[in-house]
Amino acid sequence: MSRILIHQPDPAQDDSLSLLEARGNEVIWCRDREALVVALTERRPDVLVYVFADVERDLVLLAHLRAIAPMLPIILLGGPGDLASRRSIQELKPTYYGVLPLELFELRDVVRGVLEHARVAATTAVVKPPRAASS
């Protein structure tokens, strides 16, 4: 079972993300930034789905989360339209950055792809034998 951490501050918008629960995933919902940090540090999720609420505060938090979990797949939804903010978002190296509204199948496919990529990477990790010392 995959663990999906969702930051969605607006409960009225839950329908667009609730389909992730129907796939047999463990879904953790966080309404505020503090709960998100706690959930992420207590047990690392397989993917973070983050819906922007306040661009400046969100960018600071996301930079902090990226420092805590540099390899965590992050799917960012919504956010600013200005070029400077979009550049700041790209510096965070999100796995996916989508604008809202988002087609439900699009989000489902992105999450599936991220989880499948992680599963394949974990099972096909190659361990290289040590090199023989040259004489």
N, CA, C and O atoms as CSV, one atom per row, in Angstrom:
chain,resi,resn,atom,element,x,y,z
A,1,MET,N,N,0.851,-1.179,0.000
A,1,MET,CA,C,0.000,0.000,0.000
A,1,MET,C,C,0.891,1.234,0.000
A,1,MET,O,O,1.867,1.315,0.745
A,2,SER,N,N,0.538,2.186,-0.843
A,2,SER,CA,C,1.301,3.426,-0.941
A,2,SER,C,C,0.744,4.458,0.025
A,2,SER,O,O,-0.455,4.490,0.303
A,3,ARG,N,N,1.631,5.296,0.530
A,3,ARG,CA,C,1.238,6.349,1.474
A,3,ARG,C,C,1.285,7.685,0.748
A,3,ARG,O,O,2.338,8.099,0.262
A,4,ILE,N,N,0.138,8.359,0.675
A,4,ILE,CA,C,0.019,9.645,-0.009
A,4,ILE,C,C,-0.321,10.701,1.027
A,4,ILE,O,O,-1.308,10.581,1.752
A,5,LEU,N,N,0.500,11.729,1.088
A,5,LEU,CA,C,0.271,12.853,1.999
A,5,LEU,C,C,-0.293,14.002,1.171
A,5,LEU,O,O,0.310,14.420,0.183
A,6,ILE,N,N,-1.456,14.509,1.581
A,6,ILE,CA,C,-2.127,15.572,0.822
A,6,ILE,C,C,-2.269,16.811,1.695
A,6,ILE,O,O,-2.822,16.759,2.794
A,7,HIS,N,N,-1.755,17.932,1.179
A,7,HIS,CA,C,-1.988,19.223,1.818
A,7,HIS,C,C,-3.070,19.918,1.004
A,7,HIS,O,O,-2.827,20.382,-0.109
A,8,GLN,N,N,-4.263,19.982,1.573
A,8,GLN,CA,C,-5.403,20.622,0.930
A,8,GLN,C,C,-6.093,21.465,1.987
A,8,GLN,O,O,-6.884,20.946,2.775
A,9,PRO,N,N,-5.799,22.775,2.015
A,9,PRO,CA,C,-6.349,23.616,3.082
A,9,PRO,C,C,-7.849,23.896,2.960
A,9,PRO,O,O,-8.470,24.334,3.928
A,10,ASP,N,N,-8.434,23.653,1.797
A,10,ASP,CA,C,-9.844,23.970,1.578
A,10,ASP,C,C,-10.673,22.690,1.474
A,10,ASP,O,O,-10.650,22.027,0.437
A,11,PRO,N,N,-11.409,22.330,2.536
A,11,PRO,CA,C,-12.200,21.094,2.512
A,11,PRO,C,C,-13.236,21.058,1.383
A,11,PRO,O,O,-13.637,19.979,0.947
A,12,ALA,N,N,-13.665,22.218,0.914
A,12,ALA,CA,C,-14.648,22.264,-0.170
A,12,ALA,C,C,-14.091,21.695,-1.476
A,12,ALA,O,O,-14.848,21.337,-2.379
A,13,GLN,N,N,-12.769,21.618,-1.566
A,13,GLN,CA,C,-12.127,21.121,-2.789
A,13,GLN,C,C,-11.696,19.653,-2.685
A,13,GLN,O,O,-11.016,19.149,-3.578
A,14,ASP,N,N,-12.077,18.976,-1.625
A,14,ASP,CA,C,-11.636,17.597,-1.400
A,14,ASP,C,C,-12.072,16.632,-2.496
A,14,ASP,O,O,-11.367,15.664,-2.781
A,15,ASP,N,N,-13.214,16.880,-3.109
A,15,ASP,CA,C,-13.717,15.941,-4.118
A,15,ASP,C,C,-12.708,15.685,-5.219
A,15,ASP,O,O,-12.599,14.566,-5.719
A,16,SER,N,N,-11.968,16.719,-5.598
A,16,SER,CA,C,-11.015,16.568,-6.688
A,16,SER,C,C,-9.846,15.665,-6.319
A,16,SER,O,O,-9.184,15.129,-7.208
A,17,LEU,N,N,-9.578,15.483,-5.031
A,17,LEU,CA,C,-8.459,14.651,-4.592
A,17,LEU,C,C,-8.900,13.336,-3.952
A,17,LEU,O,O,-8.082,12.440,-3.744
A,18,SER,N,N,-10.187,13.220,-3.643
A,18,SER,CA,C,-10.660,12.041,-2.919
A,18,SER,C,C,-10.537,10.755,-3.723
A,18,SER,O,O,-10.546,9.673,-3.136
A,19,LEU,N,N,-10.426,10.834,-5.029
A,19,LEU,CA,C,-10.289,9.623,-5.828
A,19,LEU,C,C,-9.012,8.868,-5.480
A,19,LEU,O,O,-8.909,7.671,-5.746
A,20,LEU,N,N,-8.039,9.554,-4.888
A,20,LEU,CA,C,-6.797,8.886,-4.505
A,20,LEU,C,C,-7.041,7.887,-3.373
A,20,LEU,O,O,-6.274,6.936,-3.216
A,21,GLU,N,N,-8.096,8.090,-2.585
A,21,GLU,CA,C,-8.426,7.167,-1.494
A,21,GLU,C,C,-8.993,5.854,-2.025
A,21,GLU,O,O,-8.843,4.808,-1.394
A,22,ALA,N,N,-9.632,5.909,-3.167
A,22,ALA,CA,C,-10.312,4.736,-3.705
A,22,ALA,C,C,-9.353,3.720,-4.325
A,22,ALA,O,O,-9.803,2.671,-4.785
A,23,ARG,N,N,-8.112,3.983,-4.352
A,23,ARG,CA,C,-7.135,3.108,-4.998
A,23,ARG,C,C,-6.383,2.214,-4.013
A,23,ARG,O,O,-5.347,1.648,-4.362
A,24,GLY,N,N,-6.884,2.084,-2.808
A,24,GLY,CA,C,-6.222,1.243,-1.827
A,24,GLY,C,C,-4.972,1.875,-1.246
A,24,GLY,O,O,-4.110,1.178,-0.711
A,25,ASN,N,N,-4.871,3.176,-1.346
A,25,ASN,CA,C,-3.739,3.900,-0.794
A,25,ASN,C,C,-4.044,4.362,0.622
A,25,ASN,O,O,-5.205,4.558,0.983
A,26,GLU,N,N,-3.014,4.531,1.409
A,26,GLU,CA,C,-3.159,5.180,2.707
A,26,GLU,C,C,-3.027,6.673,2.443
A,26,GLU,O,O,-1.960,7.147,2.051
A,27,VAL,N,N,-4.097,7.404,2.654
A,27,VAL,CA,C,-4.109,8.835,2.368
A,27,VAL,C,C,-4.200,9.606,3.677
A,27,VAL,O,O,-5.100,9.388,4.488
A,28,ILE,N,N,-3.244,10.516,3.861
A,28,ILE,CA,C,-3.208,11.368,5.046
A,28,ILE,C,C,-3.533,12.786,4.592
A,28,ILE,O,O,-2.822,13.358,3.766
A,29,TRP,N,N,-4.617,13.355,5.138
A,29,TRP,CA,C,-5.041,14.707,4.788
A,29,TRP,C,C,-4.503,15.689,5.822
A,29,TRP,O,O,-4.630,15.463,7.025
A,30,CYS,N,N,-3.906,16.774,5.352
A,30,CYS,CA,C,-3.425,17.841,6.231
A,30,CYS,C,C,-4.043,19.155,5.790
A,30,CYS,O,O,-3.934,19.546,4.628
A,31,ARG,N,N,-4.684,19.826,6.713
A,31,ARG,CA,C,-5.328,21.113,6.402
A,31,ARG,C,C,-4.385,22.290,6.613
A,31,ARG,O,O,-4.559,23.340,5.996
A,32,ASP,N,N,-3.391,22.125,7.476
A,32,ASP,CA,C,-2.496,23.255,7.736
A,32,ASP,C,C,-1.046,22.820,7.599
A,32,ASP,O,O,-0.740,21.628,7.584
A,33,ARG,N,N,-0.179,23.779,7.503
A,33,ARG,CA,C,1.248,23.536,7.246
A,33,ARG,C,C,1.923,22.803,8.397
A,33,ARG,O,O,2.777,21.945,8.173
A,34,GLU,N,N,1.546,23.137,9.628
A,34,GLU,CA,C,2.169,22.504,10.789
A,34,GLU,C,C,1.878,21.006,10.820
A,34,GLU,O,O,2.773,20.198,11.070
A,35,ALA,N,N,0.624,20.643,10.567
A,35,ALA,CA,C,0.251,19.224,10.535
A,35,ALA,C,C,0.993,18.497,9.417
A,35,ALA,O,O,1.352,17.329,9.562
A,36,LEU,N,N,1.218,19.177,8.324
A,36,LEU,CA,C,1.940,18.587,7.199
A,36,LEU,C,C,3.379,18.249,7.585
A,36,LEU,O,O,3.862,17.153,7.298
A,37,VAL,N,N,4.056,19.182,8.231
A,37,VAL,CA,C,5.449,18.950,8.641
A,37,VAL,C,C,5.516,17.783,9.628
A,37,VAL,O,O,6.399,16.931,9.526
A,38,VAL,N,N,4.593,17.746,10.573
A,38,VAL,CA,C,4.563,16.649,11.544
A,38,VAL,C,C,4.349,15.315,10.832
A,38,VAL,O,O,5.070,14.351,11.089
A,39,ALA,N,N,3.368,15.258,9.945
A,39,ALA,CA,C,3.070,14.011,9.233
A,39,ALA,C,C,4.252,13.557,8.381
A,39,ALA,O,O,4.540,12.363,8.298
A,40,LEU,N,N,4.926,14.502,7.757
A,40,LEU,CA,C,6.060,14.158,6.896
A,40,LEU,C,C,7.249,13.652,7.703
A,40,LEU,O,O,7.958,12.749,7.260
A,41,THR,N,N,7.470,14.220,8.869
A,41,THR,CA,C,8.625,13.797,9.668
A,41,THR,C,C,8.350,12.528,10.472
A,41,THR,O,O,9.275,11.771,10.767
A,42,GLU,N,N,7.085,12.288,10.828
A,42,GLU,CA,C,6.760,11.074,11.583
A,42,GLU,C,C,6.930,9.821,10.735
A,42,GLU,O,O,7.479,8.820,11.196
A,43,ARG,N,N,6.462,9.878,9.512
A,43,ARG,CA,C,6.571,8.732,8.614
A,43,ARG,C,C,6.549,9.242,7.180
A,43,ARG,O,O,5.553,9.805,6.724
A,44,ARG,N,N,7.632,9.042,6.490
A,44,ARG,CA,C,7.793,9.572,5.140
A,44,ARG,C,C,6.772,8.972,4.180
A,44,ARG,O,O,6.641,7.750,4.107
A,45,PRO,N,N,6.047,9.813,3.443
A,45,PRO,CA,C,5.087,9.299,2.462
A,45,PRO,C,C,5.810,8.879,1.172
A,45,PRO,O,O,6.990,9.172,0.982
A,46,ASP,N,N,5.087,8.201,0.311
A,46,ASP,CA,C,5.626,7.842,-1.001
A,46,ASP,C,C,5.516,9.016,-1.970
A,46,ASP,O,O,6.297,9.134,-2.915
A,47,VAL,N,N,4.534,9.881,-1.720
A,47,VAL,CA,C,4.338,11.065,-2.563
A,47,VAL,C,C,3.593,12.126,-1.747
A,47,VAL,O,O,2.771,11.811,-0.886
A,48,LEU,N,N,3.902,13.383,-2.042
A,48,LEU,CA,C,3.202,14.518,-1.436
A,48,LEU,C,C,2.428,15.242,-2.531
A,48,LEU,O,O,2.993,15.637,-3.552
A,49,VAL,N,N,1.118,15.412,-2.304
A,49,VAL,CA,C,0.282,16.222,-3.197
A,49,VAL,C,C,0.005,17.506,-2.437
A,49,VAL,O,O,-0.605,17.482,-1.368
A,50,TYR,N,N,0.455,18.635,-2.991
A,50,TYR,CA,C,0.391,19.907,-2.283
A,50,TYR,C,C,-0.420,20.911,-3.089
A,50,TYR,O,O,-0.080,21.223,-4.230
A,51,VAL,N,N,-1.502,21.418,-2.484
A,51,VAL,CA,C,-2.337,22.435,-3.130
A,51,VAL,C,C,-1.977,23.786,-2.529
A,51,VAL,O,O,-2.056,23.978,-1.316
A,52,PHE,N,N,-1.579,24.723,-3.392
A,52,PHE,CA,C,-1.190,26.058,-2.931
A,52,PHE,C,C,-2.359,26.792,-2.299
A,52,PHE,O,O,-3.504,26.676,-2.736
A,53,ALA,N,N,-2.038,27.558,-1.251
A,53,ALA,CA,C,-3.026,28.413,-0.595
A,53,ALA,C,C,-2.507,29.845,-0.506
A,53,ALA,O,O,-3.208,30.784,-0.883
A,54,ASP,N,N,-1.298,30.014,-0.017
A,54,ASP,CA,C,-0.667,31.319,0.156
A,54,ASP,C,C,0.739,31.196,-0.429
A,54,ASP,O,O,1.616,30.573,0.171
A,55,VAL,N,N,0.944,31.785,-1.586
A,55,VAL,CA,C,2.157,31.533,-2.367
A,55,VAL,C,C,3.437,31.766,-1.578
A,55,VAL,O,O,4.300,30.888,-1.552
A,56,GLU,N,N,3.588,32.904,-0.944
A,56,GLU,CA,C,4.842,33.199,-0.240
A,56,GLU,C,C,5.111,32.205,0.881
A,56,GLU,O,O,6.217,31.675,0.988
A,57,ARG,N,N,4.111,31.949,1.715
A,57,ARG,CA,C,4.286,30.993,2.811
A,57,ARG,C,C,4.479,29.577,2.282
A,57,ARG,O,O,5.269,28.806,2.828
A,58,ASP,N,N,3.756,29.240,1.220
A,58,ASP,CA,C,3.880,27.900,0.649
A,58,ASP,C,C,5.276,27.663,0.076
A,58,ASP,O,O,5.835,26.579,0.246
A,59,LEU,N,N,5.835,28.645,-0.588
A,59,LEU,CA,C,7.173,28.486,-1.160
A,59,LEU,C,C,8.227,28.290,-0.076
A,59,LEU,O,O,9.151,27.493,-0.241
A,60,VAL,N,N,8.088,29.016,1.031
A,60,VAL,CA,C,9.024,28.847,2.151
A,60,VAL,C,C,8.885,27.440,2.730
A,60,VAL,O,O,9.883,26.761,2.969
A,61,LEU,N,N,7.652,27.009,2.952
A,61,LEU,CA,C,7.429,25.678,3.505
A,61,LEU,C,C,7.935,24.595,2.556
A,61,LEU,O,O,8.588,23.647,2.993
A,62,LEU,N,N,7.645,24.724,1.279
A,62,LEU,CA,C,8.079,23.709,0.318
A,62,LEU,C,C,9.603,23.623,0.232
A,62,LEU,O,O,10.152,22.533,0.071
A,63,ALA,N,N,10.281,24.748,0.336
A,63,ALA,CA,C,11.755,24.723,0.358
A,63,ALA,C,C,12.243,23.969,1.597
A,63,ALA,O,O,13.209,23.210,1.528
A,64,HIS,N,N,11.571,24.184,2.727
A,64,HIS,CA,C,11.920,23.476,3.973
A,64,HIS,C,C,11.668,21.968,3.811
A,64,HIS,O,O,12.498,21.151,4.210
A,65,LEU,N,N,10.521,21.607,3.224
A,65,LEU,CA,C,10.207,20.194,3.020
A,65,LEU,C,C,11.196,19.541,2.067
A,65,LEU,O,O,11.581,18.388,2.261
A,66,ARG,N,N,11.603,20.266,1.051
A,66,ARG,CA,C,12.563,19.721,0.093
A,66,ARG,C,C,13.903,19.484,0.787
A,66,ARG,O,O,14.603,18.527,0.455
A,67,ALA,N,N,14.271,20.335,1.742
A,67,ALA,CA,C,15.514,20.144,2.490
A,67,ALA,C,C,15.414,18.912,3.396
A,67,ALA,O,O,16.393,18.187,3.571
A,68,ILE,N,N,14.234,18.679,3.967
A,68,ILE,CA,C,14.016,17.520,4.830
A,68,ILE,C,C,13.997,16.232,4.010
A,68,ILE,O,O,14.565,15.218,4.416
A,69,ALA,N,N,13.345,16.282,2.861
A,69,ALA,CA,C,13.147,15.088,2.038
A,69,ALA,C,C,13.499,15.400,0.582
A,69,ALA,O,O,12.605,15.584,-0.244
A,70,PRO,N,N,14.791,15.460,0.264
A,70,PRO,CA,C,15.199,15.885,-1.074
A,70,PRO,C,C,14.731,14.979,-2.212
A,70,PRO,O,O,14.615,15.438,-3.348
A,71,MET,N,N,14.462,13.719,-1.935
A,71,MET,CA,C,14.062,12.791,-2.997
A,71,MET,C,C,12.555,12.524,-3.026
A,71,MET,O,O,12.083,11.741,-3.850
A,72,LEU,N,N,11.807,13.160,-2.146
A,72,LEU,CA,C,10.366,12.936,-2.079
A,72,LEU,C,C,9.684,13.456,-3.341
A,72,LEU,O,O,9.871,14.618,-3.702
A,73,PRO,N,N,8.898,12.618,-4.018
A,73,PRO,CA,C,8.124,13.115,-5.161
A,73,PRO,C,C,7.061,14.099,-4.665
A,73,PRO,O,O,6.270,13.779,-3.778
A,74,ILE,N,N,7.055,15.291,-5.249
A,74,ILE,CA,C,6.088,16.320,-4.867
A,74,ILE,C,C,5.270,16.706,-6.089
A,74,ILE,O,O,5.811,17.077,-7.131
A,75,ILE,N,N,3.955,16.611,-5.937
A,75,ILE,CA,C,3.019,17.036,-6.970
A,75,ILE,C,C,2.404,18.333,-6.477
A,75,ILE,O,O,1.710,18.349,-5.460
A,76,LEU,N,N,2.656,19.421,-7.195
A,76,LEU,CA,C,2.146,20.739,-6.808
A,76,LEU,C,C,0.946,21.088,-7.679
A,76,LEU,O,O,0.965,20.894,-8.895
A,77,LEU,N,N,-0.095,21.605,-7.039
A,77,LEU,CA,C,-1.308,21.977,-7.757
A,77,LEU,C,C,-1.682,23.416,-7.428
A,77,LEU,O,O,-1.597,23.853,-6.280
A,78,GLY,N,N,-2.098,24.143,-8.462
A,78,GLY,CA,C,-2.494,25.530,-8.276
A,78,GLY,C,C,-1.280,26.425,-8.248
A,78,GLY,O,O,-0.261,26.135,-8.874
A,79,GLY,N,N,-1.394,27.492,-7.533
A,79,GLY,CA,C,-0.241,28.360,-7.378
A,79,GLY,C,C,-0.313,29.602,-8.223
A,79,GLY,O,O,-1.328,29.904,-8.852
A,80,PRO,N,N,0.780,30.307,-8.222
A,80,PRO,CA,C,0.828,31.634,-8.827
A,80,PRO,C,C,0.929,31.592,-10.347
A,80,PRO,O,O,1.310,30.585,-10.945
A,81,GLY,N,N,0.575,32.715,-10.940
A,81,GLY,CA,C,0.692,32.829,-12.383
A,81,GLY,C,C,1.872,33.687,-12.805
A,81,GLY,O,O,2.232,33.704,-13.982
A,82,ASP,N,N,2.485,34.407,-11.855
A,82,ASP,CA,C,3.575,35.293,-12.245
A,82,ASP,C,C,4.858,34.499,-12.481
A,82,ASP,O,O,5.083,33.455,-11.867
A,83,LEU,N,N,5.680,35.006,-13.368
A,83,LEU,CA,C,6.881,34.310,-13.798
A,83,LEU,C,C,7.886,34.088,-12.665
A,83,LEU,O,O,8.471,33.009,-12.568
A,84,ALA,N,N,8.091,35.074,-11.823
A,84,ALA,CA,C,9.066,34.943,-10.732
A,84,ALA,C,C,8.677,33.812,-9.776
A,84,ALA,O,O,9.531,33.029,-9.361
A,85,SER,N,N,7.402,33.728,-9.431
A,85,SER,CA,C,6.947,32.659,-8.535
A,85,SER,C,C,7.051,31.304,-9.212
A,85,SER,O,O,7.436,30.326,-8.571
A,86,ARG,N,N,6.717,31.226,-10.490
A,86,ARG,CA,C,6.830,29.944,-11.194
A,86,ARG,C,C,8.277,29.488,-11.266
A,86,ARG,O,O,8.553,28.291,-11.190
A,87,ARG,N,N,9.201,30.427,-11.411
A,87,ARG,CA,C,10.630,30.059,-11.393
A,87,ARG,C,C,11.027,29.517,-10.023
A,87,ARG,O,O,11.778,28.546,-9.926
A,88,SER,N,N,10.520,30.151,-8.969
A,88,SER,CA,C,10.803,29.668,-7.610
A,88,SER,C,C,10.268,28.261,-7.414
A,88,SER,O,O,10.904,27.434,-6.760
A,89,ILE,N,N,9.111,27.990,-7.975
A,89,ILE,CA,C,8.526,26.653,-7.880
A,89,ILE,C,C,9.402,25.640,-8.611
A,89,ILE,O,O,9.644,24.546,-8.101
A,90,GLN,N,N,9.875,25.997,-9.794
A,90,GLN,CA,C,10.714,25.068,-10.555
A,90,GLN,C,C,12.028,24.766,-9.846
A,90,GLN,O,O,12.570,23.671,-9.998
A,91,GLU,N,N,12.541,25.706,-9.083
A,91,GLU,CA,C,13.764,25.463,-8.309
A,91,GLU,C,C,13.564,24.385,-7.252
A,91,GLU,O,O,14.531,23.768,-6.806
A,92,LEU,N,N,12.322,24.155,-6.847
A,92,LEU,CA,C,12.012,23.122,-5.865
A,92,LEU,C,C,11.978,21.730,-6.502
A,92,LEU,O,O,11.845,20.724,-5.806
A,93,LYS,N,N,12.100,21.686,-7.815
A,93,LYS,CA,C,12.106,20.432,-8.572
A,93,LYS,C,C,10.894,19.546,-8.269
A,93,LYS,O,O,11.043,18.402,-7.839
A,94,PRO,N,N,9.693,20.090,-8.499
A,94,PRO,CA,C,8.516,19.238,-8.291
A,94,PRO,C,C,8.483,18.124,-9.336
A,94,PRO,O,O,8.977,18.291,-10.451
A,95,THR,N,N,7.908,17.010,-8.968
A,95,THR,CA,C,7.736,15.913,-9.903
A,95,THR,C,C,6.717,16.300,-10.958
A,95,THR,O,O,6.829,15.923,-12.124
A,96,TYR,N,N,5.715,17.063,-10.525
A,96,TYR,CA,C,4.650,17.521,-11.431
A,96,TYR,C,C,4.115,18.833,-10.888
A,96,TYR,O,O,3.992,19.016,-9.677
A,97,TYR,N,N,3.798,19.745,-11.799
A,97,TYR,CA,C,3.208,21.026,-11.408
A,97,TYR,C,C,2.005,21.264,-12.303
A,97,TYR,O,O,2.153,21.492,-13.503
A,98,GLY,N,N,0.814,21.212,-11.722
A,98,GLY,CA,C,-0.410,21.376,-12.492
A,98,GLY,C,C,-1.195,22.589,-12.056
A,98,GLY,O,O,-1.159,22.993,-10.893
A,99,VAL,N,N,-1.900,23.157,-13.002
A,99,VAL,CA,C,-2.761,24.305,-12.708
A,99,VAL,C,C,-4.158,23.792,-12.393
A,99,VAL,O,O,-4.560,22.722,-12.848
A,100,LEU,N,N,-4.879,24.562,-11.619
A,100,LEU,CA,C,-6.252,24.214,-11.283
A,100,LEU,C,C,-7.209,25.037,-12.116
A,100,LEU,O,O,-6.893,26.189,-12.412
A,101,PRO,N,N,-8.343,24.526,-12.507
A,101,PRO,CA,C,-8.843,23.186,-12.206
A,101,PRO,C,C,-8.081,22.124,-12.991
A,101,PRO,O,O,-7.525,22.383,-14.058
A,102,LEU,N,N,-8.076,20.939,-12.433
A,102,LEU,CA,C,-7.337,19.823,-13.004
A,102,LEU,C,C,-8.318,18.684,-13.269
A,102,LEU,O,O,-9.170,18.381,-12.434
A,103,GLU,N,N,-8.191,18.068,-14.418
A,103,GLU,CA,C,-9.025,16.904,-14.713
A,103,GLU,C,C,-8.697,15.799,-13.711
A,103,GLU,O,O,-7.525,15.558,-13.422
A,104,LEU,N,N,-9.696,15.140,-13.188
A,104,LEU,CA,C,-9.476,14.114,-12.181
A,104,LEU,C,C,-8.591,12.984,-12.704
A,104,LEU,O,O,-7.724,12.494,-11.981
A,105,PHE,N,N,-8.799,12.570,-13.944
A,105,PHE,CA,C,-7.989,11.489,-14.497
A,105,PHE,C,C,-6.525,11.902,-14.614
A,105,PHE,O,O,-5.635,11.059,-14.508
A,106,GLU,N,N,-6.270,13.187,-14.830
A,106,GLU,CA,C,-4.900,13.659,-14.947
A,106,GLU,C,C,-4.144,13.485,-13.624
A,106,GLU,O,O,-3.018,12.988,-13.606
A,107,LEU,N,N,-4.769,13.898,-12.527
A,107,LEU,CA,C,-4.148,13.733,-11.215
A,107,LEU,C,C,-3.953,12.256,-10.891
A,107,LEU,O,O,-2.891,11.855,-10.415
A,108,ARG,N,N,-4.970,11.457,-11.147
A,108,ARG,CA,C,-4.873,10.015,-10.887
A,108,ARG,C,C,-3.702,9.407,-11.658
A,108,ARG,O,O,-2.929,8.623,-11.107
A,109,ASP,N,N,-3.576,9.773,-12.938
A,109,ASP,CA,C,-2.497,9.229,-13.765
A,109,ASP,C,C,-1.121,9.684,-13.298
A,109,ASP,O,O,-0.166,8.908,-13.336
A,110,VAL,N,N,-1.013,10.933,-12.859
A,110,VAL,CA,C,0.269,11.445,-12.364
A,110,VAL,C,C,0.677,10.703,-11.103
A,110,VAL,O,O,1.826,10.280,-10.983
A,111,VAL,N,N,-0.244,10.537,-10.159
A,111,VAL,CA,C,0.072,9.838,-8.909
A,111,VAL,C,C,0.432,8.381,-9.210
A,111,VAL,O,O,1.403,7.858,-8.664
A,112,ARG,N,N,-0.331,7.739,-10.058
A,112,ARG,CA,C,-0.006,6.350,-10.435
A,112,ARG,C,C,1.396,6.260,-11.030
A,112,ARG,O,O,2.173,5.372,-10.676
A,113,GLY,N,N,1.710,7.175,-11.927
A,113,GLY,CA,C,3.024,7.171,-12.563
A,113,GLY,C,C,4.155,7.363,-11.571
A,113,GLY,O,O,5.179,6.684,-11.647
A,114,VAL,N,N,3.970,8.283,-10.646
A,114,VAL,CA,C,4.995,8.535,-9.618
A,114,VAL,C,C,5.191,7.298,-8.748
A,114,VAL,O,O,6.324,6.903,-8.472
A,115,LEU,N,N,4.099,6.693,-8.318
A,115,LEU,CA,C,4.189,5.516,-7.458
A,115,LEU,C,C,4.792,4.327,-8.204
A,115,LEU,O,O,5.583,3.576,-7.634
A,116,GLU,N,N,4.429,4.153,-9.461
A,116,GLU,CA,C,4.992,3.057,-10.251
A,116,GLU,C,C,6.490,3.267,-10.477
A,116,GLU,O,O,7.276,2.324,-10.388
A,117,HIS,N,N,6.874,4.490,-10.765
A,117,HIS,CA,C,8.300,4.792,-10.959
A,117,HIS,C,C,9.089,4.467,-9.685
A,117,HIS,O,O,10.169,3.880,-9.753
A,118,ALA,N,N,8.553,4.846,-8.540
A,118,ALA,CA,C,9.232,4.575,-7.267
A,118,ALA,C,C,9.324,3.075,-7.010
A,118,ALA,O,O,10.342,2.585,-6.522
A,119,ARG,N,N,8.251,2.346,-7.340
A,119,ARG,CA,C,8.247,0.901,-7.127
A,119,ARG,C,C,9.282,0.217,-8.025
A,119,ARG,O,O,10.014,-0.659,-7.565
A,120,VAL,N,N,9.347,0.605,-9.284
A,120,VAL,CA,C,10.315,0.026,-10.218
A,120,VAL,C,C,11.736,0.372,-9.790
A,120,VAL,O,O,12.620,-0.484,-9.808
A,121,ALA,N,N,11.955,1.620,-9.408
A,121,ALA,CA,C,13.296,2.044,-8.980
A,121,ALA,C,C,13.747,1.253,-7.757
A,121,ALA,O,O,14.920,0.896,-7.646
A,122,ALA,N,N,12.828,0.979,-6.846
A,122,ALA,CA,C,13.183,0.250,-5.623
A,122,ALA,C,C,13.499,-1.217,-5.910
A,122,ALA,O,O,14.349,-1.809,-5.245
A,123,THR,N,N,12.825,-1.799,-6.889
A,123,THR,CA,C,13.035,-3.219,-7.170
A,123,THR,C,C,14.152,-3.483,-8.161
A,123,THR,O,O,14.633,-4.611,-8.270
A,124,THR,N,N,14.570,-2.452,-8.886
A,124,THR,CA,C,15.620,-2.674,-9.890
A,124,THR,C,C,16.928,-1.988,-9.531
A,124,THR,O,O,17.813,-1.841,-10.373
A,125,ALA,N,N,17.043,-1.576,-8.295
A,125,ALA,CA,C,18.295,-0.931,-7.879
A,125,ALA,C,C,19.437,-1.925,-8.070
A,125,ALA,O,O,19.381,-3.061,-7.600
A,126,VAL,N,N,20.445,-1.481,-8.753
A,126,VAL,CA,C,21.581,-2.342,-9.056
A,126,VAL,C,C,22.681,-2.078,-8.048
A,126,VAL,O,O,23.072,-0.936,-7.807
A,127,VAL,N,N,23.164,-3.147,-7.473
A,127,VAL,CA,C,24.289,-3.043,-6.557
A,127,VAL,C,C,25.525,-3.469,-7.334
A,127,VAL,O,O,25.612,-4.605,-7.799
A,128,LYS,N,N,26.465,-2.571,-7.470
A,128,LYS,CA,C,27.681,-2.859,-8.204
A,128,LYS,C,C,28.683,-3.538,-7.287
A,128,LYS,O,O,28.890,-3.117,-6.149
A,129,PRO,N,N,29.307,-4.606,-7.804
A,129,PRO,CA,C,30.333,-5.264,-6.984
A,129,PRO,C,C,31.535,-4.351,-6.830
A,129,PRO,O,O,31.783,-3.497,-7.680
A,130,PRO,N,N,32.286,-4.527,-5.745
A,130,PRO,CA,C,33.473,-3.680,-5.554
A,130,PRO,C,C,34.488,-3.959,-6.664
A,130,PRO,O,O,34.625,-5.086,-7.139
A,131,ARG,N,N,35.185,-2.910,-7.055
A,131,ARG,CA,C,36.225,-3.057,-8.079
A,131,ARG,C,C,37.429,-3.776,-7.504
A,131,ARG,O,O,37.809,-3.591,-6.348
A,132,ALA,N,N,38.008,-4.594,-8.349
A,132,ALA,CA,C,39.251,-5.280,-7.922
A,132,ALA,C,C,40.372,-4.271,-7.896
A,132,ALA,O,O,40.467,-3.399,-8.760
A,133,ALA,N,N,41.209,-4.398,-6.907
A,133,ALA,CA,C,42.356,-3.478,-6.784
A,133,ALA,C,C,43.329,-3.759,-7.938
A,133,ALA,O,O,43.652,-4.913,-8.218
A,134,SER,N,N,43.782,-2.711,-8.590
A,134,SER,CA,C,44.760,-2.889,-9.677
A,134,SER,C,C,46.152,-3.012,-9.108
A,134,SER,O,O,46.517,-2.373,-8.122
A,135,SER,N,N,46.919,-3.866,-9.776
A,135,SER,CA,C,48.270,-4.039,-9.275
A,135,SER,C,C,49.274,-3.375,-10.158
A,135,SER,O,O,50.471,-3.425,-9.878
